[in-house]
């Protein structure tokens, strides 16, 4: 409910989110030239357990220096949630899938997160039996 009242269907004690520090879950940023490439990379990273989740943001404009010129292009930003231990394989896979000569690959440390979500990221990207 928007009024601030507790929903009769949800136990308020069950909605408490416990935040814990982490040093093994990271966010990885990359951009793609269009939605089709972004969707393909996102799906494969999740299917191959290199990412727990990939957010695809709407087309945005990027302005940057490239080959001595200032360039501008429409791109799709991906935010990839993964475990730090998966970074080498993730970087190799993005390199193999990505059409750019020099794909963006920025790793952002997650200082903390909800305990349940962090556990899910670890489980989703962990070894398969």
C-alpha positions as CSV (number, residue, x, y, z in Angstrom):
1,X,0.0,0.0,0.0
2,X,1.1,3.5,-0.7
3,X,-0.3,4.9,2.5
4,X,2.5,3.4,4.6
5,X,0.3,0.8,6.2
6,X,1.6,-2.7,6.4
7,X,0.1,-5.1,3.9
8,X,-2.1,-7.8,5.5
9,X,-0.4,-10.3,3.2
10,X,3.2,-9.6,4.3
11,X,4.7,-10.4,7.8
12,X,6.6,-7.1,8.6
13,X,9.4,-9.2,10.3
14,X,9.9,-11.1,7.1
15,X,10.7,-7.9,5.1
16,X,13.6,-6.9,7.3
17,X,16.7,-6.7,5.1
18,X,20.0,-7.4,6.7
19,X,23.0,-5.6,5.2
20,X,26.4,-7.2,5.3
21,X,29.8,-6.1,4.1
22,X,31.3,-7.9,1.1
23,X,34.5,-8.0,-0.8
24,X,33.6,-10.8,-3.2
25,X,30.6,-9.4,-5.1
26,X,31.2,-6.8,-7.8
27,X,29.4,-4.8,-10.5
28,X,30.8,-4.8,-14.0
29,X,29.9,-2.0,-16.4
30,X,30.1,-2.4,-20.2
31,X,28.3,-0.7,-23.1
32,X,26.9,-2.2,-26.3
33,X,26.1,-0.6,-29.7
34,X,22.5,-1.7,-29.6
35,X,19.8,-3.6,-27.8
36,X,20.2,-6.8,-29.8
37,X,23.9,-7.1,-28.9
38,X,23.2,-6.1,-25.2
39,X,20.5,-8.7,-24.9
40,X,22.7,-11.4,-26.5
41,X,25.6,-10.7,-24.1
42,X,23.3,-10.4,-21.1
43,X,21.6,-13.7,-21.8
44,X,24.8,-15.7,-22.4
45,X,26.5,-14.3,-19.3
46,X,23.6,-15.4,-17.2
47,X,23.1,-18.8,-19.0
48,X,26.8,-19.5,-18.5
49,X,26.7,-18.5,-14.8
50,X,29.3,-15.8,-15.3
51,X,26.7,-13.3,-14.0
52,X,23.8,-13.6,-11.6
53,X,21.9,-10.7,-13.2
54,X,22.5,-8.2,-16.0
55,X,20.6,-4.9,-16.2
56,X,20.2,-3.5,-19.6
57,X,19.5,0.3,-19.6
58,X,17.7,2.1,-22.3
59,X,19.7,3.6,-25.2
60,X,21.8,6.5,-24.0
61,X,24.2,8.9,-25.7
62,X,27.9,8.5,-25.1
63,X,30.5,11.2,-25.9
64,X,34.1,10.1,-26.0
65,X,37.6,10.4,-27.6
66,X,38.3,7.8,-30.2
67,X,41.2,7.7,-32.7
68,X,42.0,11.4,-32.3
69,X,38.4,12.6,-32.6
70,X,35.5,13.4,-30.3
71,X,32.8,10.9,-31.1
72,X,29.2,10.4,-30.1
73,X,27.2,7.2,-30.2
74,X,24.0,5.7,-29.0
75,X,24.7,2.8,-26.6
76,X,23.1,0.4,-24.2
77,X,24.7,0.3,-20.7
78,X,24.9,-3.1,-19.0
79,X,25.4,-3.5,-15.3
80,X,26.5,-7.0,-14.5
81,X,26.4,-8.5,-11.0
82,X,28.9,-11.3,-10.4
83,X,31.4,-12.8,-8.0
84,X,34.9,-11.4,-8.0
85,X,36.3,-14.9,-8.7
86,X,34.4,-15.0,-12.0
87,X,36.0,-11.8,-13.4
88,X,38.7,-13.5,-15.5
89,X,36.2,-15.7,-17.3
90,X,33.7,-12.9,-17.5
91,X,36.2,-10.6,-19.1
92,X,37.3,-13.2,-21.6
93,X,33.7,-14.0,-22.6
94,X,32.8,-10.3,-23.0
95,X,35.9,-9.9,-25.2
96,X,34.8,-12.9,-27.3
97,X,31.2,-11.7,-27.7
98,X,31.6,-7.9,-28.0
99,X,31.8,-6.2,-31.4
100,X,33.8,-3.3,-30.2
101,X,37.5,-3.1,-30.8
102,X,37.9,-1.9,-27.2
103,X,34.9,-2.7,-25.0
104,X,34.3,-0.9,-21.8
105,X,35.0,-3.1,-18.8
106,X,34.9,-1.3,-15.5
107,X,34.7,-3.2,-12.2
108,X,33.0,-1.5,-9.3
109,X,33.4,-3.0,-5.8
110,X,30.3,-3.6,-3.8
111,X,31.0,-2.5,-0.3
112,X,27.9,-4.1,1.2
113,X,24.5,-5.4,0.2
114,X,21.5,-7.3,1.5
115,X,22.7,-10.7,2.8
116,X,20.2,-12.7,0.8
117,X,21.0,-10.9,-2.5
118,X,24.7,-11.3,-2.0
119,X,24.2,-15.0,-1.2
120,X,22.1,-15.4,-4.4
121,X,24.8,-13.7,-6.5
122,X,27.4,-16.1,-5.1
123,X,25.2,-19.1,-5.7
124,X,24.2,-18.1,-9.2
125,X,27.8,-17.6,-10.3
126,X,29.4,-20.5,-8.4
127,X,30.6,-23.8,-9.7
128,X,28.1,-26.2,-11.3
129,X,27.9,-29.8,-10.3
